[in-house]
Amino acid sequence: MAARVKPIRKASPAAEPRRAARAHHRAKLSTTVAAENFAFLETLVTSGRTDSIARAVDLAIARLRRAEDRRRLERATAAYFNGLDPKTQAEEERLAHQLHASARGLDFDREL
């Protein structure tokens, strides 16, 4: 007598594991990196800051993108202030000193 086999039920999307759900928004990348860079990525994983090499790469790229965004903002801000007339520049400088004094205790570079 043949054993009864239960039909395989496909899991609902809600029951799909979180990692698999996240994979739908990722692109496949196959590359080589310098040994010291790979060691750095592995350190991020072993320290618990990320759960995989892929997430470590994402973290490193996100940091680079933030740095690039910050440099672009700094250049645009400098261009704006350099284009102001002297009276407006003096007023902006006075406001900047007041803002700096009031924000002394804040850490704008704190990573989440």
Backbone torsions as a table, in degrees:
resi	resn	phi	psi	omega
1	MET	NA	131.4	-177.2
2	ALA	-75.3	142.7	177.9
3	ALA	-73.5	142.8	176.8
4	ARG	-76.9	132.8	179.0
5	VAL	-107.8	128.5	177.3
6	LYS	-74.6	138.1	178.0
7	PRO	-65.7	145.9	178.2
8	ILE	-79.6	125.2	178.8
9	ARG	-100.2	131.9	178.3
10	LYS	-76.9	134.6	-179.7
11	ALA	-68.6	145.8	177.1
12	SER	-71.6	156.4	179.2
13	PRO	-56.8	-32.4	-179.7
14	ALA	-67.7	-28.3	-179.2
15	ALA	-87.4	-4.2	-178.7
16	GLU	-64.0	134.8	-179.6
17	PRO	-58.1	150.1	-177.0
18	ARG	-59.0	-42.0	-178.5
19	ARG	-62.6	-42.8	-180.0
20	ALA	-66.3	-38.0	178.8
21	ALA	-64.3	-40.0	-179.3
22	ARG	-68.4	-31.6	-177.0
23	ALA	-63.0	-24.7	179.7
24	HIS	-65.3	-19.5	-177.2
25	HIS	-104.0	17.2	-175.9
26	ARG	-118.3	154.0	176.4
27	ALA	-109.9	143.8	-179.9
28	LYS	-76.0	135.0	179.5
29	LEU	-136.8	127.0	177.2
30	SER	-125.1	118.9	-176.0
31	THR	-155.7	173.8	172.6
32	THR	-116.4	150.2	179.6
33	VAL	-132.8	163.5	177.1
34	ALA	-61.6	147.0	-176.4
35	ALA	-56.9	-40.1	-179.2
36	GLU	-68.6	-31.4	176.5
37	ASN	-70.7	-39.9	177.1
38	PHE	-64.4	-40.7	177.8
39	ALA	-61.4	-40.4	177.2
40	PHE	-61.4	-45.6	179.4
41	LEU	-62.0	-42.1	177.4
42	GLU	-62.6	-37.3	178.0
43	THR	-61.6	-39.1	177.6
44	LEU	-61.9	-36.4	179.7
45	VAL	-73.9	-49.5	-176.5
46	THR	-66.8	-26.5	177.8
47	SER	-79.8	-8.6	178.9
48	GLY	87.8	4.7	-179.6
49	ARG	-73.0	-25.9	174.4
50	THR	-139.1	166.4	-178.5
51	ASP	-103.0	-1.1	179.9
52	SER	-162.2	165.0	176.3
53	ILE	-62.2	-40.0	-179.9
54	ALA	-60.2	-43.7	178.6
55	ARG	-68.0	-32.5	177.1
56	ALA	-65.5	-40.4	175.8
57	VAL	-62.3	-44.7	178.0
58	ASP	-58.6	-43.1	-179.9
59	LEU	-62.7	-46.0	-179.7
60	ALA	-62.6	-42.3	179.0
61	ILE	-67.2	-39.0	178.1
62	ALA	-61.4	-40.4	177.5
63	ARG	-64.0	-42.7	178.5
64	LEU	-62.7	-42.6	179.6
65	ARG	-63.9	-40.6	177.3
66	ARG	-62.0	-41.6	179.1
67	ALA	-63.7	-42.5	177.9
68	GLU	-63.9	-43.0	178.2
69	ASP	-60.8	-41.3	-179.7
70	ARG	-65.1	-43.0	178.2
71	ARG	-62.3	-41.1	179.2
72	ARG	-63.8	-41.9	177.9
73	LEU	-64.7	-41.9	178.4
74	GLU	-60.5	-43.3	178.8
75	ARG	-64.1	-43.6	-179.7
76	ALA	-65.9	-39.2	179.1
77	THR	-65.6	-44.2	178.6
78	ALA	-61.9	-42.3	179.3
79	ALA	-62.5	-40.1	179.0
80	TYR	-62.1	-51.4	-176.4
81	PHE	-68.9	-32.7	177.4
82	ASN	-68.4	-21.4	-180.0
83	GLY	-89.2	-2.4	-178.9
84	LEU	-80.8	153.7	174.7
85	ASP	-72.1	159.2	-174.7
86	PRO	-56.3	-38.9	-179.2
87	LYS	-65.5	-44.6	180.0
88	THR	-68.3	-36.7	176.7
89	GLN	-60.6	-42.9	179.6
90	ALA	-62.6	-42.3	178.6
91	GLU	-64.6	-43.2	178.6
92	GLU	-63.0	-39.1	179.2
93	GLU	-65.4	-40.0	177.5
94	ARG	-62.4	-44.8	178.8
95	LEU	-64.7	-37.8	179.4
96	ALA	-63.3	-41.7	178.7
97	HIS	-63.6	-40.7	178.4
98	GLN	-65.2	-43.1	178.7
99	LEU	-63.9	-43.3	179.4
100	HIS	-59.7	-44.6	-179.5
101	ALA	-63.6	-38.7	-177.5
102	SER	-78.3	-18.3	-176.8
103	ALA	-105.3	15.1	-176.0
104	ARG	-55.8	-36.7	-176.0
105	GLY	-84.7	-2.8	-177.8
106	LEU	-89.3	144.1	176.7
107	ASP	-111.6	95.5	-176.3
108	PHE	-72.9	-18.0	-177.9
109	ASP	-96.1	3.5	-177.8
110	ARG	-60.7	127.8	178.6
111	GLU	-84.9	143.4	178.9
112	LEU	-85.2	NA	NA
